[in-house]
């Protein structure tokens, strides 16, 4: 009962107004932050899927090549320190 009486006083009204405003700002901030996190997760998933597609394409390309061609291609990527 005392809380209700305090909230109906002039000081209580001001505190309640500012509290409601702070809660609204906090909720808006939280929703924007969560939206940003969801967008980042979607970007990461898209990049992961693109990498998997590229990996499979490369694997298919290499599996279609003759062994000698694969060996020659790999020689270009290996350092020869002799």
C-alpha positions in Angstrom: 0.0 0.0 0.0 2.9 2.3 0.8 4.4 1.7 -2.6 1.2 2.6 -4.4 1.0 5.8 -2.3 4.6 6.7 -3.1 4.0 6.0 -6.9 1.1 8.4 -6.9 3.1 11.2 -5.3 4.8 13.7 -7.5 8.3 12.2 -6.9 7.0 8.7 -7.5 5.4 9.8 -10.8 8.7 11.3 -12.0 10.6 8.2 -10.9 8.0 5.9 -12.6 8.2 7.9 -15.8 12.0 7.8 -15.9 12.0 4.2 -15.0 9.6 3.4 -17.8 11.7 5.4 -20.2 14.9 3.6 -19.1 13.1 0.2 -19.5 12.0 1.2 -23.0 15.5 2.3 -24.0 16.9 -0.9 -22.6 14.5 -3.0 -24.4 15.1 -1.2 -27.7 18.9 -1.6 -27.2 18.5 -5.3 -26.4 16.4 -5.9 -29.6 18.8 -4.1 -31.8 21.7 -6.0 -30.3 20.0 -9.3 -30.8 19.1 -8.4 -34.4 22.8 -7.6 -35.0 23.9 -10.9 -33.5 21.4 -12.8 -35.7 22.6 -11.0 -38.8 26.2 -11.9 -37.9 25.3 -15.6 -37.4 23.5 -15.6 -40.8 26.6 -14.1 -42.4 28.9 -16.7 -40.8 26.6 -19.5 -41.9 26.6 -18.1 -45.5 30.4 -18.0 -45.5 30.6 -21.5 -44.1 28.2 -22.8 -46.8 30.2 -21.0 -49.5 33.4 -22.5 -48.3 31.9 -26.0 -48.3 30.6 -25.6 -51.8 34.0 -24.4 -53.0 35.7 -27.3 -51.2 33.4 -29.8 -52.9 34.0 -28.1 -56.3 37.7 -28.3 -55.8 37.6 -31.9 -54.7 35.5 -32.8 -57.7 37.9 -31.0 -60.1 40.9 -32.7 -58.5 39.3 -36.2 -58.6 38.6 -35.8 -62.4 42.3 -34.9 -63.1 44.8 -37.6 -64.0 47.4 -38.5 -61.3 50.3 -36.9 -63.2 48.4 -33.6 -63.6 47.6 -33.6 -59.8 51.3 -34.3 -59.0 52.4 -31.5 -61.3 49.9 -29.1 -59.8 51.0 -29.9 -56.3 54.7 -29.4 -57.2 53.9 -25.8 -57.8 52.7 -25.4 -54.2 55.5 -27.2 -52.5 58.8 -25.4 -51.6 61.9 -27.2 -52.8 64.7 -26.4 -50.3 67.4 -28.6 -52.0 
